[in-house]
Amino acid sequence: MKYYFKTNINCNGCIASITPYLNANNEIKHWTVDTQSEGKILTVETDSLTDVMVEDIVNTAGFKAEKVDQ
């Protein structure tokens, strides 16, 4: 399953800050952030996490995430 989130992750420093949180979760197979897109879109691939669980991980890291349809 692939989820997309509008975020406030807007630079390489932000990506460096959130990387340990997303990489620490073994249920996340792959993730990327498009800091060039208007919504700073975070894409997360997972087989078992819900969108709310991913949002919680992002919030714990100090960022905001809002699920969007892609």
matplotlib code that plots the C-alpha trace (Angstrom):
import matplotlib.pyplot as plt

x = [0.0, 1.2, 0.1, 0.7, 0.8, 0.9, 3.6, 5.7, 9.0, 10.5, 14.3, 17.2, 17.5, 13.9, 14.5, 17.6, 15.4, 12.6, 14.8, 15.6, 11.8, 10.7, 13.7, 13.2, 9.9, 10.4, 6.9, 7.8, 9.3, 10.2, 9.6, 10.4, 9.7, 9.3, 10.4, 9.9, 6.2, 3.7, 2.4, 5.9, 4.5, 5.7, 5.1, 5.2, 5.0, 3.9, 2.1, 0.7, 0.6, -2.5, -2.4, -3.1, -0.1, 2.2, 0.8, 1.6, 5.2, 5.5, 3.9, 6.3, 9.2, 7.8, 6.3, 2.7, 1.2, -2.2, -3.2, -4.0, -5.2, -2.7]
y = [0.0, 3.5, 6.6, 10.2, 13.1, 16.8, 17.9, 20.8, 18.9, 21.5, 21.1, 18.7, 19.6, 18.6, 15.3, 14.7, 15.3, 12.9, 10.1, 8.4, 8.2, 6.7, 4.4, 3.1, 1.6, -1.8, -1.7, 1.1, -0.4, 2.8, 6.5, 9.8, 13.4, 15.7, 19.0, 20.6, 19.9, 22.4, 20.2, 18.8, 15.3, 12.4, 9.1, 6.0, 2.4, -0.1, -3.4, -3.1, 0.5, 2.7, 6.3, 7.4, 5.4, 7.1, 10.5, 9.7, 8.9, 12.2, 14.1, 12.5, 13.7, 17.3, 17.6, 17.7, 15.2, 15.2, 12.3, 13.3, 11.3, 11.0]
z = [0.0, -0.8, 1.1, 0.2, 2.7, 2.5, 4.9, 6.2, 5.5, 3.2, 3.1, 3.5, 7.1, 7.7, 5.9, 8.0, 11.1, 10.2, 8.6, 12.0, 12.8, 9.5, 9.1, 12.6, 11.7, 10.1, 8.6, 6.3, 3.2, 1.4, 1.8, -0.1, 0.3, -2.7, -1.3, -4.7, -4.9, -3.6, -0.8, 0.1, -0.6, 1.6, -0.1, 2.2, 1.1, 3.8, 4.0, 7.5, 8.7, 8.4, 7.3, 10.9, 12.1, 9.6, 10.6, 14.2, 13.3, 11.4, 14.3, 16.8, 14.7, 15.0, 11.6, 10.2, 7.8, 6.1, 3.9, 0.3, -2.7, -5.5]

ax = plt.figure().add_subplot(projection="3d")
ax.plot(x, y, z, "-o")
ax.set_aspect("equal")
plt.show()
